Amino acid sequence: MKRYKEKEITEKELEDRIRQAPDLIEPGLMFLTQQHRTSRGPLDLLLVDDGRALVVAELKTFQDDSMLWQGIDYYDYIATHIEARARSYPDRQIDVAQKPRLFLNCGFLFGTNSDSL
């Protein structure tokens, strides 16, 4: 197994790295847009998977107990506006019959360490 070293990066750096190589997270995952403006604020990344479903990605590089709710809010926005998003990216042939997926990436979601889960 490959060993990785820990490195502190900003949320913007994390977004940029995922934008450049989303298929490292999941084979077939493709980047659509970064910091997409919604009526609920900017969502970090919007991607599409190899099954042509939209993937909402919410990223944090610090502890944020509200991340789950923020991700759900963006997911709801995209699910409600899925046809418009599909029209924005006709070359990706987004399948509007599929529900979007939610991808959360954060060092901590609940509490300050894994013992509190």
Biotite code that builds the C-alpha atoms (Angstrom):
import biotite.structure as struc

atoms = struc.array([
    struc.Atom([0.000, 0.000, 0.000], chain_id="A", res_id=1, res_name="MET", atom_name="CA", element="C"),
    struc.Atom([1.260, 3.439, -0.896], chain_id="A", res_id=2, res_name="LYS", atom_name="CA", element="C"),
    struc.Atom([2.144, 5.646, 2.048], chain_id="A", res_id=3, res_name="ARG", atom_name="CA", element="C"),
    struc.Atom([0.914, 9.217, 2.125], chain_id="A", res_id=4, res_name="TYR", atom_name="CA", element="C"),
    struc.Atom([2.213, 12.033, 4.221], chain_id="A", res_id=5, res_name="LYS", atom_name="CA", element="C"),
    struc.Atom([-0.001, 14.573, 5.880], chain_id="A", res_id=6, res_name="GLU", atom_name="CA", element="C"),
    struc.Atom([0.061, 18.104, 4.490], chain_id="A", res_id=7, res_name="LYS", atom_name="CA", element="C"),
    struc.Atom([-2.015, 21.113, 5.403], chain_id="A", res_id=8, res_name="GLU", atom_name="CA", element="C"),
    struc.Atom([-3.665, 22.740, 2.406], chain_id="A", res_id=9, res_name="ILE", atom_name="CA", element="C"),
    struc.Atom([-6.326, 25.364, 1.920], chain_id="A", res_id=10, res_name="THR", atom_name="CA", element="C"),
    struc.Atom([-9.833, 24.556, 0.730], chain_id="A", res_id=11, res_name="GLU", atom_name="CA", element="C"),
    struc.Atom([-9.012, 26.262, -2.582], chain_id="A", res_id=12, res_name="LYS", atom_name="CA", element="C"),
    struc.Atom([-5.935, 24.042, -3.040], chain_id="A", res_id=13, res_name="GLU", atom_name="CA", element="C"),
    struc.Atom([-8.036, 20.948, -2.307], chain_id="A", res_id=14, res_name="LEU", atom_name="CA", element="C"),
    struc.Atom([-10.666, 22.078, -4.828], chain_id="A", res_id=15, res_name="GLU", atom_name="CA", element="C"),
    struc.Atom([-7.971, 22.670, -7.449], chain_id="A", res_id=16, res_name="ASP", atom_name="CA", element="C"),
    struc.Atom([-6.415, 19.242, -6.907], chain_id="A", res_id=17, res_name="ARG", atom_name="CA", element="C"),
    struc.Atom([-9.753, 17.468, -7.218], chain_id="A", res_id=18, res_name="ILE", atom_name="CA", element="C"),
    struc.Atom([-10.651, 19.602, -10.255], chain_id="A", res_id=19, res_name="ARG", atom_name="CA", element="C"),
    struc.Atom([-7.411, 18.554, -11.970], chain_id="A", res_id=20, res_name="GLN", atom_name="CA", element="C"),
    struc.Atom([-7.801, 14.815, -11.289], chain_id="A", res_id=21, res_name="ALA", atom_name="CA", element="C"),
    struc.Atom([-11.305, 13.839, -10.099], chain_id="A", res_id=22, res_name="PRO", atom_name="CA", element="C"),
    struc.Atom([-10.844, 10.311, -11.411], chain_id="A", res_id=23, res_name="ASP", atom_name="CA", element="C"),
    struc.Atom([-8.382, 9.689, -8.558], chain_id="A", res_id=24, res_name="LEU", atom_name="CA", element="C"),
    struc.Atom([-11.390, 9.827, -6.208], chain_id="A", res_id=25, res_name="ILE", atom_name="CA", element="C"),
    struc.Atom([-13.547, 7.634, -8.426], chain_id="A", res_id=26, res_name="GLU", atom_name="CA", element="C"),
    struc.Atom([-12.821, 6.244, -11.901], chain_id="A", res_id=27, res_name="PRO", atom_name="CA", element="C"),
    struc.Atom([-14.847, 8.090, -14.528], chain_id="A", res_id=28, res_name="GLY", atom_name="CA", element="C"),
    struc.Atom([-15.561, 11.133, -12.334], chain_id="A", res_id=29, res_name="LEU", atom_name="CA", element="C"),
    struc.Atom([-15.351, 14.359, -14.380], chain_id="A", res_id=30, res_name="MET", atom_name="CA", element="C"),
    struc.Atom([-15.162, 18.017, -13.346], chain_id="A", res_id=31, res_name="PHE", atom_name="CA", element="C"),
    struc.Atom([-17.929, 20.421, -14.391], chain_id="A", res_id=32, res_name="LEU", atom_name="CA", element="C"),
    struc.Atom([-17.494, 23.616, -12.369], chain_id="A", res_id=33, res_name="THR", atom_name="CA", element="C"),
    struc.Atom([-15.899, 25.073, -9.257], chain_id="A", res_id=34, res_name="GLN", atom_name="CA", element="C"),
    struc.Atom([-17.482, 27.529, -6.778], chain_id="A", res_id=35, res_name="GLN", atom_name="CA", element="C"),
    struc.Atom([-20.790, 27.338, -8.653], chain_id="A", res_id=36, res_name="HIS", atom_name="CA", element="C"),
    struc.Atom([-23.036, 30.182, -7.494], chain_id="A", res_id=37, res_name="ARG", atom_name="CA", element="C"),
    struc.Atom([-26.408, 29.154, -6.142], chain_id="A", res_id=38, res_name="THR", atom_name="CA", element="C"),
    struc.Atom([-29.103, 31.049, -4.289], chain_id="A", res_id=39, res_name="SER", atom_name="CA", element="C"),
    struc.Atom([-27.755, 29.287, -1.180], chain_id="A", res_id=40, res_name="ARG", atom_name="CA", element="C"),
    struc.Atom([-24.116, 30.242, -1.686], chain_id="A", res_id=41, res_name="GLY", atom_name="CA", element="C"),
    struc.Atom([-21.262, 28.826, -3.756], chain_id="A", res_id=42, res_name="PRO", atom_name="CA", element="C"),
    struc.Atom([-20.980, 25.050, -3.888], chain_id="A", res_id=43, res_name="LEU", atom_name="CA", element="C"),
    struc.Atom([-17.385, 23.859, -3.987], chain_id="A", res_id=44, res_name="ASP", atom_name="CA", element="C"),
    struc.Atom([-17.385, 21.468, -6.943], chain_id="A", res_id=45, res_name="LEU", atom_name="CA", element="C"),
    struc.Atom([-19.943, 20.076, -9.325], chain_id="A", res_id=46, res_name="LEU", atom_name="CA", element="C"),
    struc.Atom([-18.900, 16.832, -11.015], chain_id="A", res_id=47, res_name="LEU", atom_name="CA", element="C"),
    struc.Atom([-20.493, 14.119, -13.130], chain_id="A", res_id=48, res_name="VAL", atom_name="CA", element="C"),
    struc.Atom([-19.845, 10.399, -12.679], chain_id="A", res_id=49, res_name="ASP", atom_name="CA", element="C"),
    struc.Atom([-19.424, 7.734, -15.363], chain_id="A", res_id=50, res_name="ASP", atom_name="CA", element="C"),
    struc.Atom([-23.128, 6.887, -15.033], chain_id="A", res_id=51, res_name="GLY", atom_name="CA", element="C"),
    struc.Atom([-23.885, 10.527, -16.000], chain_id="A", res_id=52, res_name="ARG", atom_name="CA", element="C"),
    struc.Atom([-25.240, 11.479, -12.543], chain_id="A", res_id=53, res_name="ALA", atom_name="CA", element="C"),
    struc.Atom([-24.347, 14.860, -11.065], chain_id="A", res_id=54, res_name="LEU", atom_name="CA", element="C"),
    struc.Atom([-22.101, 14.803, -7.997], chain_id="A", res_id=55, res_name="VAL", atom_name="CA", element="C"),
    struc.Atom([-22.168, 17.714, -5.532], chain_id="A", res_id=56, res_name="VAL", atom_name="CA", element="C"),
    struc.Atom([-18.853, 17.959, -3.665], chain_id="A", res_id=57, res_name="ALA", atom_name="CA", element="C"),
    struc.Atom([-18.559, 19.923, -0.432], chain_id="A", res_id=58, res_name="GLU", atom_name="CA", element="C"),
    struc.Atom([-15.017, 20.220, 0.893], chain_id="A", res_id=59, res_name="LEU", atom_name="CA", element="C"),
    struc.Atom([-13.529, 21.454, 4.147], chain_id="A", res_id=60, res_name="LYS", atom_name="CA", element="C"),
    struc.Atom([-9.967, 21.460, 5.390], chain_id="A", res_id=61, res_name="THR", atom_name="CA", element="C"),
    struc.Atom([-10.966, 22.254, 8.969], chain_id="A", res_id=62, res_name="PHE", atom_name="CA", element="C"),
    struc.Atom([-13.508, 21.053, 11.485], chain_id="A", res_id=63, res_name="GLN", atom_name="CA", element="C"),
    struc.Atom([-16.975, 22.263, 10.547], chain_id="A", res_id=64, res_name="ASP", atom_name="CA", element="C"),
    struc.Atom([-19.982, 20.749, 12.282], chain_id="A", res_id=65, res_name="ASP", atom_name="CA", element="C"),
    struc.Atom([-22.344, 22.421, 9.785], chain_id="A", res_id=66, res_name="SER", atom_name="CA", element="C"),
    struc.Atom([-20.730, 20.789, 6.739], chain_id="A", res_id=67, res_name="MET", atom_name="CA", element="C"),
    struc.Atom([-23.314, 18.021, 6.477], chain_id="A", res_id=68, res_name="LEU", atom_name="CA", element="C"),
    struc.Atom([-26.204, 20.515, 6.459], chain_id="A", res_id=69, res_name="TRP", atom_name="CA", element="C"),
    struc.Atom([-24.403, 22.729, 3.961], chain_id="A", res_id=70, res_name="GLN", atom_name="CA", element="C"),
    struc.Atom([-23.831, 19.743, 1.670], chain_id="A", res_id=71, res_name="GLY", atom_name="CA", element="C"),
    struc.Atom([-27.477, 18.695, 1.940], chain_id="A", res_id=72, res_name="ILE", atom_name="CA", element="C"),
    struc.Atom([-28.558, 22.262, 1.129], chain_id="A", res_id=73, res_name="ASP", atom_name="CA", element="C"),
    struc.Atom([-26.427, 22.311, -2.052], chain_id="A", res_id=74, res_name="TYR", atom_name="CA", element="C"),
    struc.Atom([-27.600, 18.811, -2.957], chain_id="A", res_id=75, res_name="TYR", atom_name="CA", element="C"),
    struc.Atom([-31.213, 19.967, -2.650], chain_id="A", res_id=76, res_name="ASP", atom_name="CA", element="C"),
    struc.Atom([-30.508, 23.003, -4.825], chain_id="A", res_id=77, res_name="TYR", atom_name="CA", element="C"),
    struc.Atom([-28.917, 20.885, -7.567], chain_id="A", res_id=78, res_name="ILE", atom_name="CA", element="C"),
    struc.Atom([-31.659, 18.227, -7.359], chain_id="A", res_id=79, res_name="ALA", atom_name="CA", element="C"),
    struc.Atom([-34.301, 20.952, -7.718], chain_id="A", res_id=80, res_name="THR", atom_name="CA", element="C"),
    struc.Atom([-32.498, 22.535, -10.704], chain_id="A", res_id=81, res_name="HIS", atom_name="CA", element="C"),
    struc.Atom([-31.159, 19.380, -12.341], chain_id="A", res_id=82, res_name="ILE", atom_name="CA", element="C"),
    struc.Atom([-32.638, 20.068, -15.793], chain_id="A", res_id=83, res_name="GLU", atom_name="CA", element="C"),
    struc.Atom([-31.043, 23.518, -15.919], chain_id="A", res_id=84, res_name="ALA", atom_name="CA", element="C"),
    struc.Atom([-27.666, 22.089, -14.859], chain_id="A", res_id=85, res_name="ARG", atom_name="CA", element="C"),
    struc.Atom([-27.937, 19.391, -17.531], chain_id="A", res_id=86, res_name="ALA", atom_name="CA", element="C"),
    struc.Atom([-28.644, 22.040, -20.194], chain_id="A", res_id=87, res_name="ARG", atom_name="CA", element="C"),
    struc.Atom([-25.551, 23.937, -19.031], chain_id="A", res_id=88, res_name="SER", atom_name="CA", element="C"),
    struc.Atom([-23.339, 20.936, -19.897], chain_id="A", res_id=89, res_name="TYR", atom_name="CA", element="C"),
    struc.Atom([-24.891, 19.302, -22.996], chain_id="A", res_id=90, res_name="PRO", atom_name="CA", element="C"),
    struc.Atom([-21.631, 17.581, -23.960], chain_id="A", res_id=91, res_name="ASP", atom_name="CA", element="C"),
    struc.Atom([-21.693, 15.593, -20.670], chain_id="A", res_id=92, res_name="ARG", atom_name="CA", element="C"),
    struc.Atom([-25.134, 14.087, -21.425], chain_id="A", res_id=93, res_name="GLN", atom_name="CA", element="C"),
    struc.Atom([-26.252, 14.332, -17.788], chain_id="A", res_id=94, res_name="ILE", atom_name="CA", element="C"),
    struc.Atom([-29.028, 11.872, -16.969], chain_id="A", res_id=95, res_name="ASP", atom_name="CA", element="C"),
    struc.Atom([-31.709, 13.978, -15.275], chain_id="A", res_id=96, res_name="VAL", atom_name="CA", element="C"),
    struc.Atom([-33.603, 10.833, -14.270], chain_id="A", res_id=97, res_name="ALA", atom_name="CA", element="C"),
    struc.Atom([-30.811, 9.994, -11.829], chain_id="A", res_id=98, res_name="GLN", atom_name="CA", element="C"),
    struc.Atom([-30.676, 11.633, -8.441], chain_id="A", res_id=99, res_name="LYS", atom_name="CA", element="C"),
    struc.Atom([-27.506, 13.625, -7.791], chain_id="A", res_id=100, res_name="PRO", atom_name="CA", element="C"),
    struc.Atom([-24.923, 12.247, -5.400], chain_id="A", res_id=101, res_name="ARG", atom_name="CA", element="C"),
    struc.Atom([-23.342, 14.068, -2.468], chain_id="A", res_id=102, res_name="LEU", atom_name="CA", element="C"),
    struc.Atom([-19.609, 13.827, -1.784], chain_id="A", res_id=103, res_name="PHE", atom_name="CA", element="C"),
    struc.Atom([-18.323, 15.259, 1.506], chain_id="A", res_id=104, res_name="LEU", atom_name="CA", element="C"),
    struc.Atom([-14.627, 15.543, 2.260], chain_id="A", res_id=105, res_name="ASN", atom_name="CA", element="C"),
    struc.Atom([-13.515, 16.786, 5.645], chain_id="A", res_id=106, res_name="CYS", atom_name="CA", element="C"),
    struc.Atom([-10.975, 15.859, 8.273], chain_id="A", res_id=107, res_name="GLY", atom_name="CA", element="C"),
    struc.Atom([-13.700, 16.009, 10.897], chain_id="A", res_id=108, res_name="PHE", atom_name="CA", element="C"),
    struc.Atom([-17.464, 15.859, 10.683], chain_id="A", res_id=109, res_name="LEU", atom_name="CA", element="C"),
    struc.Atom([-18.489, 15.272, 14.267], chain_id="A", res_id=110, res_name="PHE", atom_name="CA", element="C"),
    struc.Atom([-16.412, 16.050, 17.322], chain_id="A", res_id=111, res_name="GLY", atom_name="CA", element="C"),
    struc.Atom([-12.672, 16.502, 17.400], chain_id="A", res_id=112, res_name="THR", atom_name="CA", element="C"),
    struc.Atom([-11.419, 12.966, 16.813], chain_id="A", res_id=113, res_name="ASN", atom_name="CA", element="C"),
    struc.Atom([-12.516, 9.536, 15.668], chain_id="A", res_id=114, res_name="SER", atom_name="CA", element="C"),
    struc.Atom([-13.085, 8.422, 19.283], chain_id="A", res_id=115, res_name="ASP", atom_name="CA", element="C"),
    struc.Atom([-16.094, 10.705, 19.477], chain_id="A", res_id=116, res_name="SER", atom_name="CA", element="C"),
    struc.Atom([-17.917, 9.095, 16.562], chain_id="A", res_id=117, res_name="LEU", atom_name="CA", element="C"),
])
